[in-house]
Amino acid sequence: MTLSIVIVSYNARADLERCLASLSAHPPSMPHDVIVVDNASTDDSVVAIHRGWPAIRLISQASNGGFAQANNAGIRASRGDLILLLNSDTIVPAGAIDRLVARLLAVPPAAAAGPRLVDDEGRVEISFGAMISPFAELRQKLLGALYARRVAAVVARVEARASREQFVDWVSGACLLVHRTKAEAVGLLDERFFLYTEDVDFCAALRARGGRILFTPAAQITHRRGRSRASAPDAMNPAYRRSQLAFYQKHHPRWVRLLRLYLRLTGS
């Protein structure tokens, strides 16, 4: 059994270097390779990889084709039996990837698995949930807002949920482990999603073919979320809305007209 780790990066040199340093310090025990897909960064990320990690396979794209497209490029260039999609703004502690792999292999129905994600201060990220729908989105956003405000009852609920291994509809693409055969069977990630919702859609495709999605707190990864947004803040909201519309067109077409009306009324 072998593992390929695919990391997509866009103008995130400092985060990417921290991520690679953590992988170098705490590598998986199984045979593995690391592939970095750079989405036409302009911050010398490519130079930094060549200088600091010459053994890592680097795919330097001529243009930014989006997160899903870049992950697919990395997957197609890889050979591992298992594929770990890992954000450049993550930090991997000792043993975390081994524990994630162990849980995926121990649960045969699972096609993919995601770990417990925490921020720099150890606060849990809501990194899994129910299939996106208007009501599920509203519930998730409300839960996230109340959790961010540290409302005691919500904090307790979120941390309790994130402390229990369970099957879910989706796990975050910030750290998503999947069997290669399962990923290839669904045609990899849908490239119509430039950024955001591609992980939810990918998990839906895996579930549609009978796979289960496992969330496990046995493995914990630090996710310094929001770094991509920080690198290009003006582009992130339009990218999110385009992906949101594409997601609803694919999965909930009856809601698209109402969603477009809402976006117009809110100036989004």
Backbone bond lengths (Angstrom), bond angles and torsions (degrees), N, CA, C in turn:
res aa  C-N    CA-C-N  psi(-1)  N-CA   C-N-CA  omega(-1)  CA-C   N-CA-C  phi
1 M - - - 1.462 - - 1.525 108.82 -
2 T 1.329 116.26 129.38 1.463 121.67 -179.13 1.520 110.15 -126.15
3 L 1.331 115.52 160.94 1.461 122.48 -175.32 1.518 110.24 -129.63
4 S 1.332 115.95 134.72 1.466 121.84 170.79 1.523 108.30 -114.60
5 I 1.324 116.40 129.37 1.461 122.68 178.76 1.525 108.21 -105.39
6 V 1.333 116.21 119.14 1.463 121.76 -178.00 1.524 108.94 -109.26
7 I 1.323 115.81 122.44 1.463 121.84 -178.93 1.525 108.90 -120.87
8 V 1.311 116.47 120.24 1.470 121.54 176.29 1.525 108.19 -97.08
9 S 1.325 115.98 135.14 1.465 119.71 -177.90 1.521 110.68 -136.62
10 Y 1.332 114.96 141.32 1.465 120.93 175.54 1.528 108.57 -142.22
11 N 1.316 116.20 110.45 1.468 121.81 179.11 1.526 112.27 48.76
12 A 1.322 115.06 47.01 1.471 120.56 -177.55 1.520 110.09 -133.34
13 R 1.322 115.71 44.56 1.475 119.90 -172.61 1.522 112.69 -54.05
14 A 1.319 118.02 -50.23 1.465 120.35 -175.89 1.527 110.96 -63.01
15 D 1.330 116.46 -43.99 1.469 119.79 178.81 1.517 110.86 -65.03
16 L 1.328 116.42 -42.93 1.459 120.46 -179.98 1.522 110.89 -60.33
17 E 1.316 116.51 -43.15 1.465 119.41 179.55 1.525 111.32 -64.14
18 R 1.325 117.35 -38.81 1.470 119.94 176.90 1.523 110.79 -64.84
19 C 1.335 116.32 -41.41 1.458 120.86 179.49 1.526 110.42 -62.16
20 L 1.322 116.25 -48.25 1.470 120.26 -178.59 1.525 111.25 -66.11
21 A 1.330 116.59 -35.93 1.464 119.79 177.35 1.528 110.69 -63.73
22 S 1.345 116.84 -39.09 1.460 119.76 178.79 1.523 111.24 -67.82
23 L 1.327 116.51 -37.74 1.468 120.01 176.71 1.526 110.98 -67.16
24 S 1.320 116.40 -37.76 1.454 120.72 178.22 1.525 111.25 -66.56
25 A 1.330 116.05 -38.05 1.463 120.54 -179.94 1.525 112.13 -76.09
26 H 1.337 115.85 -31.44 1.471 120.41 -176.34 1.525 110.20 -131.07
27 P 1.321 118.20 64.96 1.470 120.30 -176.71 1.525 111.56 -72.11
28 P 1.323 117.97 154.17 1.464 120.46 173.23 1.527 109.71 -61.65
29 S 1.331 116.53 150.69 1.466 119.95 -179.65 1.525 111.97 -78.17
30 M 1.323 117.73 -20.52 1.460 121.02 -179.02 1.526 110.56 -83.40
31 P 1.324 118.44 159.24 1.474 119.99 176.17 1.528 110.09 -57.30
32 H 1.317 116.69 132.20 1.457 119.26 -174.56 1.520 110.51 -153.60
33 D 1.325 114.56 162.97 1.451 121.64 171.13 1.511 108.49 -137.44
34 V 1.326 115.64 159.52 1.464 121.56 -179.12 1.524 108.16 -121.86
35 I 1.331 115.13 130.64 1.467 121.51 178.48 1.526 108.02 -122.15
36 V 1.323 116.43 123.54 1.456 121.33 175.70 1.525 108.30 -104.45
37 V 1.324 116.22 127.11 1.462 121.69 176.15 1.524 107.35 -108.73
38 D 1.317 115.95 111.56 1.461 120.43 -179.70 1.522 109.29 -94.77
39 N 1.334 115.10 125.60 1.467 121.42 -175.66 1.533 111.46 -91.15
40 A 1.333 116.29 58.30 1.474 121.89 176.46 1.521 112.00 60.54
41 S 1.328 115.84 46.96 1.467 120.42 177.95 1.521 110.87 -66.06
42 T 1.328 115.03 154.56 1.466 120.94 178.66 1.528 111.46 -118.49
43 D 1.351 116.20 17.57 1.470 120.71 -175.23 1.524 112.66 -111.86
44 D 1.328 116.77 23.31 1.472 121.82 178.99 1.525 112.89 67.44
45 S 1.321 117.45 23.11 1.470 120.05 176.03 1.521 111.37 -58.63
46 V 1.327 116.08 -41.44 1.468 120.61 -177.74 1.520 110.48 -63.47
47 V 1.323 116.95 -43.14 1.469 121.27 178.17 1.522 110.07 -61.62
48 A 1.333 116.31 -42.03 1.463 120.64 -178.77 1.521 111.39 -62.91
49 I 1.326 117.59 -38.47 1.468 121.09 179.33 1.523 109.86 -67.78
50 H 1.309 116.86 -45.33 1.464 120.09 180.00 1.530 111.21 -59.80
51 R 1.326 115.89 -39.24 1.469 119.91 -177.08 1.530 112.19 -78.99
52 G 1.311 116.44 -44.63 1.464 119.43 -172.44 1.511 115.84 -89.73
53 W 1.337 116.23 -30.16 1.468 120.10 -175.89 1.530 109.15 -137.56
54 P 1.308 117.77 67.04 1.475 120.51 -175.63 1.529 113.73 -64.39
55 A 1.348 117.85 -20.71 1.466 120.49 -178.27 1.526 112.19 -80.59
56 I 1.329 116.54 -16.07 1.461 120.02 -178.66 1.526 109.68 -76.40
57 R 1.319 115.37 138.00 1.459 119.10 176.49 1.521 109.45 -76.03
58 L 1.313 116.46 125.32 1.455 121.76 -177.91 1.522 109.80 -115.06
59 I 1.321 115.13 126.57 1.463 121.20 172.88 1.520 106.44 -108.14
60 S 1.323 116.04 111.03 1.455 121.12 -177.61 1.521 109.08 -101.25
61 Q 1.330 116.08 107.71 1.456 120.95 -175.52 1.533 111.14 -82.51
62 A 1.309 115.40 145.04 1.465 120.57 -178.12 1.521 112.20 -72.54
63 S 1.339 116.51 -23.96 1.464 120.65 179.35 1.522 108.53 -147.55
64 N 1.316 114.78 164.98 1.465 120.62 -179.64 1.525 108.89 -86.72
65 G 1.320 115.63 100.80 1.455 120.45 -179.22 1.510 114.23 -90.06
66 G 1.330 116.67 3.45 1.447 120.40 179.27 1.519 112.22 103.06
67 F 1.320 115.18 166.71 1.460 122.41 -174.55 1.526 112.22 -68.37
68 A 1.316 117.20 -45.25 1.470 120.43 -179.16 1.524 110.63 -64.19
69 Q 1.333 116.69 -45.43 1.465 120.47 -178.54 1.519 111.27 -62.57
70 A 1.326 116.92 -41.01 1.459 120.81 -179.27 1.530 111.12 -68.29
71 N 1.322 117.42 -40.72 1.461 119.72 176.05 1.525 110.83 -61.30
72 N 1.316 116.16 -41.20 1.469 119.50 179.16 1.525 111.05 -63.07
73 A 1.336 116.57 -38.93 1.462 119.73 177.66 1.525 110.28 -61.56
74 G 1.319 116.23 -40.77 1.453 120.22 178.51 1.515 112.47 -67.86
75 I 1.320 116.81 -41.21 1.466 120.74 179.34 1.525 110.27 -63.11
76 R 1.327 116.18 -44.19 1.474 119.40 -178.43 1.533 111.61 -65.47
77 A 1.308 117.06 -27.03 1.464 120.69 179.56 1.523 112.11 -85.37
78 S 1.325 117.17 -7.73 1.461 121.25 -175.25 1.521 110.94 -95.87
79 R 1.348 114.84 169.78 1.457 120.21 -179.48 1.524 112.62 -131.95
80 G 1.319 118.96 -1.23 1.454 121.57 -174.67 1.517 113.75 -65.00
81 D 1.335 116.06 149.23 1.464 121.05 174.45 1.526 110.74 -68.42
82 L 1.326 115.33 -31.35 1.460 122.38 175.28 1.522 108.09 -115.96
83 I 1.330 116.04 146.78 1.463 121.42 179.66 1.520 108.05 -123.44
84 L 1.321 115.87 127.83 1.458 121.06 175.26 1.522 108.75 -109.88
85 L 1.318 116.23 113.42 1.463 121.39 172.37 1.524 106.82 -85.18
86 L 1.317 116.48 120.74 1.463 121.46 -172.84 1.517 110.14 -132.12
87 N 1.323 117.09 125.99 1.457 120.60 178.40 1.523 110.95 -68.08
88 S 1.319 115.86 150.78 1.460 120.42 177.76 1.523 112.18 -70.16
89 D 1.347 117.38 -17.41 1.461 120.10 -179.73 1.528 112.31 -98.70
90 T 1.346 115.77 33.21 1.454 120.91 176.22 1.527 109.95 -112.40
91 I 1.322 115.29 158.02 1.463 122.60 174.31 1.524 107.00 -127.86
92 V 1.325 115.94 127.29 1.460 121.90 -172.87 1.527 110.29 -100.91
93 P 1.331 118.54 114.97 1.469 120.88 176.71 1.532 111.28 -76.24
94 A 1.313 115.31 167.39 1.462 121.17 179.60 1.524 110.94 -59.00
95 G 1.327 116.52 130.16 1.455 122.01 173.71 1.509 115.99 80.93
96 A 1.330 118.39 -6.32 1.466 120.73 -173.43 1.525 111.76 -64.54
97 I 1.325 117.13 -46.27 1.465 119.20 -178.28 1.521 110.62 -67.69
98 D 1.332 117.50 -39.08 1.467 120.10 177.22 1.520 111.17 -59.18
99 R 1.318 116.81 -42.45 1.469 119.72 -179.51 1.519 111.24 -68.04
100 L 1.330 117.26 -37.55 1.463 120.33 178.13 1.524 110.37 -64.89
101 V 1.330 116.95 -44.81 1.465 121.22 177.64 1.518 110.29 -60.84
102 A 1.328 117.03 -43.94 1.464 121.08 -178.04 1.529 111.37 -60.74
103 R 1.311 117.25 -40.84 1.467 119.67 -179.18 1.529 111.09 -70.04
104 L 1.348 117.31 -40.46 1.466 119.14 178.34 1.529 110.18 -61.24
105 L 1.312 117.59 -45.07 1.469 121.17 -177.27 1.523 111.67 -71.54
106 A 1.330 117.12 -23.89 1.463 120.59 -178.83 1.525 112.82 -81.49
107 V 1.341 116.49 -12.00 1.467 120.72 -177.42 1.527 107.72 -120.13
108 P 1.328 117.92 88.52 1.476 121.41 -173.27 1.521 115.57 -54.37
109 P 1.342 119.79 -35.18 1.475 117.18 179.94 1.521 113.96 -67.37
110 A 1.336 117.37 -16.92 1.465 120.43 -174.01 1.522 111.45 -77.52
111 A 1.324 115.70 125.92 1.467 121.40 173.64 1.510 111.21 -88.10
112 A 1.346 115.97 -28.58 1.459 121.46 -177.38 1.517 108.97 -148.12
113 A 1.337 115.00 158.78 1.463 120.23 179.37 1.518 109.91 -144.66
114 G 1.315 114.69 148.97 1.456 120.81 175.84 1.512 109.93 -131.07
115 P 1.335 118.28 148.05 1.458 122.19 -178.97 1.520 112.08 -90.03
116 R 1.289 114.85 176.34 1.458 122.01 169.31 1.531 107.12 -72.79
117 L 1.314 117.37 127.03 1.461 122.34 177.73 1.525 109.34 -105.74
118 V 1.310 115.43 137.51 1.469 120.58 177.11 1.520 108.58 -132.58
119 D 1.338 116.12 159.43 1.457 119.86 177.43 1.528 110.03 -88.51
120 D 1.332 116.27 -173.52 1.467 120.73 -177.23 1.521 112.79 -59.45
121 E 1.326 116.46 -25.65 1.462 120.82 -178.24 1.523 112.65 -97.25
122 G 1.349 115.60 5.81 1.460 119.27 177.86 1.515 115.07 85.35
123 R 1.324 117.18 7.60 1.462 120.14 179.07 1.525 109.90 -80.08
124 V 1.299 115.31 138.28 1.464 121.67 -175.42 1.524 110.76 -67.54
125 E 1.328 115.22 139.65 1.465 121.41 171.64 1.522 108.18 -97.20
126 I 1.322 116.39 139.95 1.470 120.25 175.08 1.533 105.92 -78.24
127 S 1.316 115.05 90.30 1.470 121.31 -168.69 1.523 113.09 -111.64
128 F 1.315 116.81 19.97 1.462 122.06 177.75 1.519 107.58 -158.17
129 G 1.324 116.25 164.73 1.453 117.02 179.19 1.511 113.50 172.54
130 A 1.327 114.04 -165.00 1.455 122.07 179.70 1.518 109.82 -84.24
131 M 1.305 115.63 157.86 1.459 121.93 178.45 1.529 110.68 -51.36
132 I 1.329 116.55 136.17 1.460 120.82 180.00 1.530 110.62 -59.82
133 S 1.308 114.49 131.48 1.463 124.10 171.88 1.525 104.79 -153.90
134 P 1.322 119.25 168.94 1.464 118.21 179.82 1.522 112.83 -55.08
135 F 1.328 116.85 -42.70 1.460 119.92 -177.04 1.516 111.60 -75.47
136 A 1.330 117.46 -37.80 1.465 120.68 177.83 1.524 110.35 -66.03
137 E 1.338 117.44 -38.60 1.469 120.42 177.79 1.522 110.68 -64.15
138 L 1.332 115.93 -44.40 1.470 119.64 -179.96 1.519 110.36 -61.83
139 R 1.329 116.28 -44.43 1.463 120.96 -179.66 1.532 110.85 -63.26
140 Q 1.337 116.42 -43.76 1.462 120.89 -178.39 1.532 111.00 -65.73
141 K 1.340 116.95 -41.89 1.459 120.05 -179.20 1.528 111.21 -68.51
142 L 1.331 116.04 -38.77 1.466 119.49 178.11 1.524 110.14 -65.54
143 L 1.316 115.90 -43.67 1.461 120.59 178.21 1.524 110.38 -60.98
144 G 1.342 116.55 -43.80 1.454 120.85 179.74 1.515 112.58 -63.57
145 A 1.345 116.62 -41.47 1.463 120.72 -179.51 1.525 111.23 -65.35
146 L 1.323 116.69 -42.99 1.463 120.54 179.75 1.526 111.32 -69.63
147 Y 1.325 116.10 -34.99 1.462 119.53 177.05 1.521 110.24 -66.61
148 A 1.332 117.10 -41.05 1.465 120.86 179.20 1.522 111.47 -62.90
149 R 1.330 116.08 -30.93 1.471 120.49 177.71 1.517 111.62 -83.45
150 R 1.318 116.85 0.07 1.462 124.07 177.01 1.516 112.77 61.91
151 V 1.337 115.90 39.37 1.461 120.48 173.54 1.529 107.53 -66.20
152 A 1.316 117.09 121.64 1.461 122.35 -167.00 1.523 113.53 -54.52
153 A 1.331 116.68 -46.66 1.470 119.75 -176.97 1.528 110.93 -65.26
154 V 1.343 116.64 -37.30 1.460 120.91 -179.71 1.525 110.53 -72.15
155 V 1.332 116.40 -41.49 1.464 120.41 177.34 1.523 109.98 -57.64
156 A 1.325 116.22 -45.44 1.461 120.48 -179.94 1.522 111.24 -62.65
157 R 1.331 116.67 -40.34 1.462 120.56 -179.30 1.522 111.62 -67.20
158 V 1.342 116.04 -46.35 1.462 120.10 -178.88 1.521 110.70 -63.28
159 E 1.323 117.10 -45.00 1.462 119.86 -178.41 1.518 111.77 -68.18
160 A 1.324 117.57 -32.24 1.463 120.15 176.61 1.527 110.68 -67.63
161 R 1.323 116.32 -43.35 1.473 119.93 178.87 1.520 111.13 -63.75
162 A 1.327 116.08 -38.94 1.457 120.06 -177.66 1.528 112.89 -80.02
163 S 1.309 116.86 2.35 1.462 121.38 177.76 1.523 111.39 -105.98
164 R 1.333 116.87 4.49 1.462 121.15 -175.93 1.528 110.61 -122.27
165 E 1.329 116.26 126.67 1.464 119.40 175.66 1.520 109.07 -69.77
166 Q 1.324 116.09 136.80 1.461 119.51 -174.67 1.519 110.91 -162.82
167 F 1.322 115.19 158.05 1.458 120.25 170.50 1.526 107.98 -83.76
168 V 1.331 115.80 136.91 1.467 121.93 -177.71 1.523 108.45 -134.04
169 D 1.319 116.58 174.99 1.467 119.85 177.75 1.524 111.84 -79.86
170 W 1.338 116.90 -32.52 1.462 120.10 -179.39 1.515 110.48 -154.39
171 V 1.323 114.65 153.64 1.467 121.81 169.45 1.524 107.69 -125.21
172 S 1.309 116.26 157.32 1.458 121.51 -175.12 1.521 112.27 -65.67
173 G 1.325 114.80 139.21 1.455 121.14 175.45 1.516 112.96 -73.01
174 A 1.341 118.26 -1.79 1.460 120.41 175.04 1.519 111.19 -63.36
175 C 1.336 115.87 -28.86 1.465 121.67 175.42 1.519 106.64 -156.46
176 L 1.300 116.16 98.96 1.461 121.58 -174.53 1.523 109.33 -133.51
177 L 1.318 116.03 119.58 1.467 122.14 -179.45 1.521 108.72 -102.73
178 V 1.326 117.02 131.56 1.467 120.51 -175.45 1.521 110.01 -142.85
179 H 1.326 115.47 146.85 1.457 120.31 171.93 1.530 109.23 -67.84
180 R 1.316 117.25 132.51 1.457 120.33 179.79 1.529 111.51 -55.25
181 T 1.328 116.47 -45.39 1.467 119.50 -176.73 1.521 111.16 -60.23
182 K 1.338 116.27 -36.32 1.469 120.15 -179.89 1.534 110.43 -71.33
183 A 1.338 115.89 -40.67 1.464 119.80 179.57 1.527 111.00 -64.47
184 E 1.323 115.74 -43.44 1.461 119.21 -178.99 1.521 111.41 -69.10
185 A 1.315 117.38 -31.21 1.464 120.77 -178.69 1.530 112.13 -65.15
186 V 1.349 116.84 -27.26 1.477 119.64 179.87 1.527 111.38 -99.70
187 G 1.339 117.27 6.16 1.462 119.56 178.12 1.511 114.79 80.27
188 L 1.348 116.57 23.96 1.467 123.18 -179.31 1.537 110.94 63.89
189 L 1.313 117.75 -155.66 1.464 120.91 -176.90 1.520 110.38 -81.93
190 D 1.317 115.64 147.05 1.460 121.38 179.46 1.527 108.96 -77.21
191 E 1.317 117.03 116.34 1.459 121.52 -172.66 1.519 114.50 -78.67
192 R 1.321 117.56 0.46 1.465 117.90 174.15 1.538 110.01 -71.86
193 F 1.334 116.92 -16.60 1.464 120.72 178.74 1.527 108.47 -93.25
194 F 1.319 116.24 104.00 1.468 121.37 -177.38 1.528 110.79 -68.29
195 L 1.311 115.68 -44.29 1.460 121.75 -179.95 1.527 107.58 -160.90
196 Y 1.320 116.63 132.68 1.461 124.75 -178.17 1.537 112.02 83.52
197 T 1.303 114.76 143.61 1.482 128.22 177.83 1.526 114.00 68.46
198 E 1.350 117.85 -5.86 1.466 118.23 179.29 1.518 111.24 -65.30
199 D 1.337 117.29 -30.90 1.455 119.96 179.70 1.530 111.31 -71.44
200 V 1.327 116.43 -39.74 1.471 120.24 178.63 1.530 109.94 -65.12
201 D 1.321 116.08 -43.04 1.458 120.70 178.63 1.528 111.28 -64.09
202 F 1.331 117.12 -41.93 1.460 121.88 179.57 1.533 110.38 -62.09
203 C 1.322 116.30 -44.48 1.464 119.93 178.21 1.526 111.28 -64.60
204 A 1.333 117.21 -36.28 1.464 120.75 177.37 1.522 110.70 -63.41
205 A 1.347 116.47 -39.52 1.461 120.44 178.59 1.523 111.05 -65.61
206 L 1.334 116.87 -39.97 1.467 120.85 177.57 1.526 110.46 -63.98
207 R 1.329 116.44 -41.95 1.466 120.16 179.77 1.522 111.44 -67.16
208 A 1.328 116.49 -34.80 1.467 120.47 -179.43 1.527 111.66 -63.49
209 R 1.325 116.96 -24.14 1.460 121.62 177.97 1.525 112.18 -98.20
210 G 1.333 116.48 16.17 1.457 120.84 174.02 1.511 115.88 94.32
211 G 1.336 117.97 -0.59 1.457 120.37 179.15 1.519 111.27 -80.59
212 R 1.330 115.81 156.78 1.453 120.76 175.51 1.532 108.75 -110.21
213 I 1.315 115.71 154.87 1.465 121.70 179.66 1.527 107.41 -111.39
214 L 1.325 115.72 121.54 1.459 121.77 -174.16 1.525 110.81 -105.97
215 F 1.317 115.33 125.52 1.470 120.14 167.56 1.513 107.50 -100.30
216 T 1.340 116.64 129.08 1.462 119.20 -179.27 1.527 111.85 -134.33
217 P 1.326 117.32 125.06 1.464 120.29 175.16 1.522 112.35 -81.95
218 A 1.346 117.05 1.70 1.470 119.91 176.96 1.523 110.67 -61.52
219 A 1.338 116.27 -26.99 1.467 122.17 176.61 1.522 108.52 -116.07
220 Q 1.317 116.12 139.42 1.463 120.65 178.92 1.518 110.07 -130.86
221 I 1.331 115.94 132.12 1.461 123.63 -179.31 1.530 108.54 -124.58
222 T 1.308 116.83 140.12 1.465 120.61 174.29 1.522 109.19 -84.76
223 H 1.321 115.86 128.65 1.463 121.82 -179.36 1.521 108.56 -121.82
224 R 1.315 115.32 112.04 1.460 120.90 178.87 1.518 108.41 -86.42
225 R 1.316 115.68 66.30 1.461 122.66 -168.16 1.528 111.46 -63.57
226 G 1.352 112.91 155.83 1.453 119.41 178.68 1.510 113.88 89.62
227 R 1.344 117.00 1.71 1.465 119.25 -176.83 1.528 111.32 -71.55
228 S 1.341 117.07 -37.88 1.466 119.44 177.34 1.527 110.47 -64.05
229 R 1.325 115.25 -41.35 1.476 119.32 177.62 1.524 110.32 -61.45
230 A 1.332 116.41 -38.38 1.460 119.79 -178.78 1.521 112.05 -66.60
231 S 1.339 116.74 -30.07 1.461 119.79 -178.00 1.520 112.61 -76.81
232 A 1.330 117.38 -23.05 1.470 120.81 179.86 1.523 109.26 -150.94
233 P 1.337 117.77 66.12 1.465 121.13 -172.18 1.523 114.37 -60.14
234 D 1.331 117.73 -36.07 1.461 120.23 -176.49 1.527 112.46 -70.99
235 A 1.322 116.42 -21.69 1.465 120.01 -177.57 1.524 112.73 -93.29
236 M 1.322 117.21 -16.68 1.459 119.63 -170.64 1.526 114.07 -72.21
237 N 1.349 116.99 -43.00 1.462 117.80 -178.24 1.524 112.12 -65.65
238 P 1.352 119.35 -45.20 1.466 118.80 175.21 1.535 112.36 -60.18
239 A 1.336 116.82 -37.81 1.468 120.12 178.68 1.525 110.51 -63.63
240 Y 1.326 116.18 -41.98 1.472 120.27 177.66 1.522 110.68 -62.02
241 R 1.327 116.98 -45.58 1.468 119.71 -177.34 1.529 111.45 -66.21
242 R 1.339 117.05 -37.86 1.468 118.85 178.09 1.533 110.36 -64.17
243 S 1.317 116.48 -42.15 1.465 119.66 178.69 1.521 110.77 -67.01
244 Q 1.320 116.46 -38.33 1.460 120.30 178.98 1.529 110.55 -62.01
245 L 1.341 116.30 -44.74 1.458 120.05 178.25 1.528 111.19 -63.83
246 A 1.330 116.24 -42.75 1.471 119.90 179.24 1.526 110.53 -63.00
247 F 1.333 116.12 -38.11 1.464 120.11 -179.94 1.527 110.37 -64.37
248 Y 1.330 116.60 -45.64 1.468 119.69 -179.03 1.527 111.46 -69.20
249 Q 1.311 117.23 -35.25 1.465 119.74 176.09 1.523 111.01 -62.02
250 K 1.310 116.67 -34.45 1.462 121.38 -178.63 1.521 112.21 -81.65
251 H 1.331 116.78 -43.57 1.463 120.23 -170.49 1.531 114.60 -105.78
252 H 1.328 117.73 -29.24 1.470 121.11 -176.72 1.528 109.33 -137.17
253 P 1.338 119.24 63.09 1.468 120.93 -173.16 1.526 113.76 -59.79
254 R 1.318 117.29 -26.44 1.471 119.17 -179.12 1.530 112.00 -68.49
255 W 1.327 116.74 -18.61 1.464 120.18 -178.06 1.527 112.60 -94.36
256 V 1.313 118.34 -5.52 1.473 120.57 -171.82 1.524 111.60 -64.38
257 R 1.319 117.19 -44.72 1.466 119.71 -178.49 1.524 111.13 -60.02
258 L 1.331 116.72 -43.44 1.461 120.35 179.74 1.527 110.80 -67.28
259 L 1.326 116.59 -37.83 1.457 120.05 178.03 1.524 111.07 -64.46
260 R 1.334 117.41 -43.31 1.464 120.52 178.21 1.528 110.45 -61.33
261 L 1.326 116.98 -40.81 1.473 121.06 178.45 1.516 110.11 -62.54
262 Y 1.324 117.48 -44.39 1.463 122.04 178.96 1.524 110.76 -60.19
263 L 1.323 116.46 -43.51 1.466 120.39 -178.60 1.531 111.21 -65.83
264 R 1.332 116.24 -38.00 1.461 119.16 177.22 1.524 111.36 -66.06
265 L 1.313 116.17 -43.29 1.469 120.81 -177.52 1.513 111.29 -66.97
266 T 1.312 116.67 -31.16 1.476 120.23 -178.98 1.523 111.95 -94.54
267 G 1.332 116.96 1.71 1.448 120.32 179.23 1.514 114.06 70.19
268 S 1.325 116.96 22.31 1.459 121.54 -178.24 1.510 113.27 -90.85
